[in-house]
């Protein structure tokens, strides 16, 4: 059992780039180096472990992916992930030493590799991540951590749990206010998405509330301090502008339509800023998809001709012909 635990934690360490030391992992799973050395005589063990500089590490990336794919092992990996966070949160020595690892243990971009071998998570995997966050939400360094509540909220938002998402983001804002010089731009970005998605889900004909809600969300994105390549987080949310407009368009007056389009068009400045980044040689797929959806809002309007320069830069950095715009 100790060897099995060691392999699972080593896999998590590798997948999530936690950089726990060999000694830390041995201590965490309560296994001695001498016992590991004795296992090394087993041919099956040698298949999955490399005795690298007298430290056992998993030798195969394929094997770590295999662990994630196996439902019984995956359950154990999620349980081990929880225990790792608990140890880092409650053990004073670990709390001080492993601040970076604790951040990685709540970051979706890191832990998602424990839950899936695919780039995009499915609903079952999102629910598994939700369960993981729920299991650690009351632990020290999670309950008062705005980054934790942001990650939990993003997961709930992906699952369209809008009421709970709002609770998570409110907790994120409340904890961020207690910290000096904390820029809430990440929370703002996803809160804007929440406002747009939740409104379209719950409000089907109240245009006054819908428009008021849009301008709040738009302001969060327009005034967002994300810059450089991180602008992509903001730009991805503009893919909702067209769907939102179509949802309430039939209830709007001409003046309200023009005001909406005028405000929305301002985001072209952020797209231009992003597309002009010198080191950005190819527009990422998610931003390309967002831009194509966003610009549909202006097709057939006086704003379409004003997209000419932005379209040209976009096309220049989009080698895939079917993703270019006209």
C-alpha positions in Angstrom: 0.0 0.0 0.0 2.8 2.4 0.8 4.4 1.9 -2.6 1.0 2.4 -4.3 0.6 5.7 -2.4 4.1 6.7 -3.3 3.4 6.1 -7.0 0.1 8.1 -6.8 1.6 11.1 -5.1 4.6 11.0 -7.4 2.2 11.1 -10.3 0.4 14.1 -8.9 3.7 15.8 -8.2 4.6 15.3 -11.8 1.2 16.2 -13.4 0.7 19.3 -11.3 4.3 20.5 -11.4 4.3 20.7 -7.6 8.0 20.2 -7.1 7.7 18.4 -3.8 11.0 16.9 -2.9 11.7 13.1 -2.8 12.0 13.4 1.0 8.8 15.2 1.3 6.9 12.6 -0.6 8.4 9.8 1.4 7.4 11.5 4.6 3.9 12.2 3.3 3.2 8.6 2.4 5.2 7.3 5.4 7.6 5.2 3.4 11.3 4.9 3.9 14.0 5.1 1.3 15.3 1.7 2.3 11.9 0.1 1.7 11.7 1.8 -1.7 15.2 0.4 -2.5 14.0 -3.1 -1.7 11.0 -2.7 -4.1 13.4 -1.8 -6.8 14.4 -5.4 -7.1 10.9 -6.2 -8.5 10.8 -6.2 -12.3 7.3 -4.7 -12.4 8.4 -1.8 -10.2 11.4 -1.1 -12.4 8.9 -0.7 -15.3 7.3 2.4 -13.7 10.1 3.8 -11.4 13.5 5.1 -12.3 16.1 5.0 -9.5 17.4 8.4 -10.6 20.3 9.6 -8.4 19.1 7.3 -5.6 15.6 8.9 -5.8 12.7 7.1 -7.2 10.6 9.0 -9.8 8.0 7.8 -12.2 9.7 6.9 -15.4 6.8 7.1 -17.9 4.6 10.1 -18.7 2.3 7.5 -20.4 1.9 5.7 -17.1 0.8 8.9 -15.3 -1.9 9.4 -18.0 -2.9 5.8 -17.5 -3.5 6.4 -13.8 -5.8 9.3 -14.6 -7.7 7.3 -17.1 -8.3 4.4 -14.7 -11.4 5.2 -12.7 -10.3 3.3 -9.6 -6.8 4.9 -9.5 -8.2 8.3 -10.4 -10.4 8.2 -7.3 -7.3 7.5 -5.2 -5.4 10.3 -6.9 -8.2 12.8 -6.1 -8.2 11.6 -2.5 -4.4 12.0 -2.4 -4.7 15.5 -3.8 -7.1 16.4 -1.0 -4.8 14.9 1.6 -1.8 16.8 0.1 -3.7 20.1 0.4 -4.8 19.3 4.0 -1.2 18.6 4.9 0.0 21.9 3.4 -2.8 23.8 5.0 -2.7 22.4 8.5 0.9 21.4 9.1 2.7 24.6 10.3 6.0 23.6 8.8 4.5 22.8 5.4 2.3 25.9 5.5 5.3 28.2 5.6 7.5 26.1 3.3 5.0 25.3 0.5 3.1 28.4 -0.3 3.7 28.0 -4.0 2.6 24.3 -3.9 -0.6 25.3 -2.1 -1.4 27.8 -4.9 -0.8 25.1 -7.5 -3.1 22.7 -5.5 -6.0 25.0 -6.1 -5.2 26.3 -9.6 -7.4 24.7 -12.2 -4.7 25.0 -14.8 -2.5 22.7 -12.6 -4.9 20.2 -11.0 -6.9 19.6 -14.2 -4.3 17.0 -15.3 -5.3 14.8 -12.3 -8.9 14.8 -13.6 -8.4 14.5 -17.3 -6.0 13.7 -20.1 -7.8 16.1 -22.5 -7.4 19.8 -22.9 -11.1 20.5 -22.3 -12.8 19.1 -19.3 -16.2 17.4 -19.6 -19.1 17.8 -17.2 -18.1 14.8 -15.2 -14.6 16.0 -14.7 -15.8 19.5 -13.8 -18.0 17.9 -11.2 -15.0 16.0 -9.8 -13.1 19.3 -9.5 -16.1 20.9 -7.8 -16.1 18.0 -5.3 -12.4 18.5 -4.6 -12.8 22.2 -4.0 -15.8 21.6 -1.8 -13.8 19.1 0.3 -11.1 21.7 1.1 -13.1 25.0 1.3 -13.1 25.2 5.1 -9.4 24.5 5.5 -6.9 27.2 6.5 -5.4 29.0 3.5 -8.4 28.1 1.4 -11.4 29.7 3.2 -9.6 33.1 3.4 -7.9 32.8 0.0 -9.4 34.9 -2.9 -7.6 32.8 -5.5 -9.2 29.6 -4.1 -12.7 31.1 -4.3 -12.0 32.4 -7.8 -11.1 28.9 -9.0 -14.0 27.3 -7.2 -16.3 29.9 -8.8 -15.0 29.3 -12.3 -15.7 25.6 -11.8 -19.3 26.4 -10.6 -19.7 28.8 -13.5 -18.7 26.1 -16.0 -21.4 23.9 -14.5 -23.9 26.8 -14.8 -24.4 26.9 -11.1 -24.9 30.6 -11.2 -26.2 31.2 -7.6 -23.3 29.3 -6.1 -20.8 31.0 -8.5 -21.9 34.4 -7.1 -21.3 33.2 -3.6 -17.8 32.1 -4.6 -17.0 35.4 -6.3 -18.4 37.4 -3.5 -16.1 35.5 -1.1 -13.2 36.1 -3.5 -13.9 39.9 -3.5 -14.4 40.0 0.3 -11.1 38.3 1.0 -9.2 40.3 -1.7 -10.3 43.5 0.1 -8.4 42.4 3.2 -5.2 42.2 1.3 -2.9 45.1 0.4 -2.6 46.0 -3.2 -4.6 43.0 -4.5 -5.8 43.6 -8.1 -9.1 41.9 -8.6 -8.8 41.9 -12.4 -9.0 38.1 -12.5 -12.2 38.1 -10.4 -13.6 40.9 -12.5 -13.1 39.0 -15.7 -15.1 36.0 -14.6 -17.7 38.0 -12.7 -18.5 39.7 -16.0 -19.0 36.3 -17.6 -21.2 35.3 -14.7 -23.4 38.5 -15.1 -23.9 37.8 -18.9 -24.5 34.0 -18.6 -26.8 34.3 -15.5 -28.9 37.0 -17.1 -29.5 35.1 -20.3 -30.4 32.0 -18.3 -32.9 33.7 -15.9 -34.2 36.8 -17.7 -35.9 36.4 -21.0 -37.8 39.7 -21.6 -36.8 42.4 -19.1 -34.7 44.6 -21.3 -34.1 47.3 -18.7 -32.5 44.9 -16.3 -30.7 43.1 -19.1 -29.1 46.4 -20.5 -28.2 47.6 -17.0 -26.5 44.2 -16.4 -24.7 44.3 -19.7 -23.1 47.7 -19.0 -21.9 46.6 -15.6 -20.3 43.5 -17.1 -18.9 45.5 -20.0 -17.4 48.0 -17.6 -15.6 45.2 -15.7 -14.0 44.1 -18.9 -13.3 47.5 -20.4 -11.6 48.8 -17.3 -9.8 45.5 -16.6 -6.1 45.8 -15.9 -5.2 42.6 -17.8 -2.6 43.5 -20.4 -0.3 41.8 -22.9 -1.0 38.2 -23.6 -3.2 38.1 -20.5 -5.7 40.2 -22.4 -6.9 36.9 -23.8 -8.9 36.3 -20.6 -10.9 39.5 -21.2 -11.3 39.0 -24.9 -12.7 35.5 -24.5 -15.7 37.0 -22.6 -16.6 39.2 -25.6 -17.7 36.1 -27.4 -20.9 36.5 -25.4 -21.8 40.0 -26.7 -23.5 38.7 -29.8 -25.6 36.1 -28.1 -26.6 38.6 -25.4 -27.6 41.1 -28.0 -29.6 38.6 -29.9 -31.4 37.5 -26.7 -32.8 41.0 -26.0 -32.6 42.7 -29.4 -36.3 42.4 -30.2 -37.2 44.3 -27.0 -34.7 47.2 -27.7 -35.5 50.5 -29.3 -33.2 51.7 -32.1 -31.5 54.1 -29.7 -30.8 51.3 -27.2 -29.5 49.1 -30.0 -27.1 51.9 -31.2 -25.9 52.5 -27.6 -25.2 48.8 -27.1 -23.3 48.5 -30.3 -21.3 51.7 -29.6 -20.3 50.4 -26.2 -19.4 46.9 -27.5 -17.3 48.3 -30.3 -14.9 49.9 -27.9 -13.5 46.4 -27.2 -11.9 46.5 -30.7 -9.2 48.6 -29.0 -8.3 45.7 -26.8 -8.4 43.3 -29.7 -6.0 45.6 -31.6 -3.7 45.9 -28.6 -3.6 42.1 -28.3 -3.2 41.4 -32.0 -0.3 43.8 -32.2 1.8 42.1 -29.5 5.2 41.6 -31.2 5.9 38.1 -29.8 2.4 36.9 -30.6 2.9 35.2 -34.0 -0.3 33.2 -34.1 -3.7 34.0 -32.6 -4.7 31.2 -30.1 -7.8 29.2 -31.1 -9.9 30.4 -28.1 -9.2 34.1 -28.9 -9.8 33.5 -32.7 -13.2 31.9 -31.8 -14.1 34.8 -29.5 -13.2 37.4 -32.1 -15.2 35.7 -34.9 -18.2 35.6 -32.6 -17.7 39.2 -31.4 -17.3 40.7 -34.8 -20.6 39.2 -36.0 -22.3 41.8 -33.9 -21.3 44.5 -36.3 -21.9 42.8 -39.7 -24.3 44.9 -41.7 -23.8 47.9 -39.5 -21.8 51.1 -40.0 -19.2 49.6 -37.6 -18.3 46.8 -40.0 -16.1 49.0 -42.2 -14.3 50.2 -39.0 -13.1 46.6 -38.4 -11.0 46.6 -41.5 -7.6 47.2 -39.8 -8.4 44.9 -36.9 -9.5 42.2 -39.4 -6.3 42.6 -41.4 -4.0 42.1 -38.4 -6.1 39.2 -37.2 -5.9 37.5 -40.6 -2.1 38.1 -40.8 -1.7 36.1 -37.6 -4.2 33.4 -38.4 -2.6 30.9 -40.8 -5.6 28.6 -40.9 -7.6 29.9 -43.8 -11.0 28.8 -42.6 -10.6 30.8 -39.4 -9.9 34.1 -41.2 -12.5 36.8 -41.6 -13.7 38.8 -44.5 
